Amino acid sequence: MDAGKSEGKRQRAKGKSTETPRFLHKSQGSLRSTRPAVASLLAAAEAELTAHGISTPRLDAEVLLAHALEVDRAGLYARLYDPLPPGRVAAFHRLLARRARHEPLQYLTGVQEFWSLAFRVDQRVLIPRPETEVVVETALRLLGKVENFCSLLHAPRSYAPRAGRVRLLDIGTGSGCIAIALATELSQAEVWAVDTSRDALAVARENAERHRVAGRIRFLHGNLFTPLAGEEGGFDLIVSNPPYIARDDLAALQPEVQDWEPRSALAGGVDGLDFYRRLLSEGPAYLRSGGWLVMEMGQGQGSEVLRLIGERRDLSAGSGVLDYAGRERVAVARKGATRVG
């Protein structure tokens, strides 16, 4: 999904709860006790996060305390009854106060794993989801790099790309997770990545440097295909995780999503299909003959997205790919080819 900032949104979210969480006021036998131990901190934090409606209070408390102590969760339990330095306890308090306001855990730790890679994330980008890995899997199979993935039972067969370096395009790169995952798997690929947000591109570049693929990814600022003049017919495969939340569904999202993640990476128009229409209308011009368009879909959108593919005379082979929960997650379409299955 394209990613951007919404300062006003975050300020509204931060203003929702002006009351200091109760764990910051306690003084006797509590989080503010003299050099509290891990066990007592976790117990009090779990109770407080539960009171604020956090769905996984114990897990979140453990992750945040481990982050504050700069250890993993195994290290946390190794010192369960050890007293902790006041500075570390204070850092934990600050993280808990933010989590109690439903700020996403990944923004607090600054990290989200995707494709077994650690990605830097903050409020400038959408948090990568595990189901988006199906986009990467599908792309690799289409390029003949993957033989069997259980989620790809209904995916099209692979094809041989043209001779020379494979060229891939990621539209709405956000944190760069899809582009970077593909670059790490395809050492000879040339990857291009576009986003409307300069802030998101800064995060994506940082992630590319972190995973040592920055020299093979070209990051461009712009709206979908606008920065790609002169590259028509130049790509073997286009991938995208576009904004796909319908307008009336935005208000029903969890607070962690609705109040904190970039709205531009979520909102897909009245019916959630605005970006699919543009991808299908503009994308084929940038594919070589036989090239593929691979798009993540929201739950229940499969039939509509495949219908839109079916309306295009320059695309064929439209089909859906299931995620590991058995939901249609990815749509694929091929330029100038007959349907395969």
Secondary structure, 3 states (H helix, E strand, C coil): CCCCCCHHHHHHHHCCCCCCCHHHCCCCCCCCCCCCEHHHHHHHHHHHHHHCCCCCHHHHHHHHHHHHHCCCHHHHHHCCCCECCHHHHHHHHHHHHHHHCCCCHHHHHCEEEECCEEEECCCCCCCCCHHHHHHHHHHHHHCCCCCCCHHHCCCCCCCCCCCCCCEEEEECCCCCHHHHHHHHHCCCCEEEEEECCHHHHHHHHHHHHHCCCHHHEEEEECCCCHHHCCCCCCEEEEEECCCCECHHHHHHCCHHHHCCCCHHHCECCCCCCHHHHHHHHHHHHHEEEEEEEEEECCCCCHHHHHHHHHCCCCEEEEEEEECCCCCEEEEEEEECCCCCC
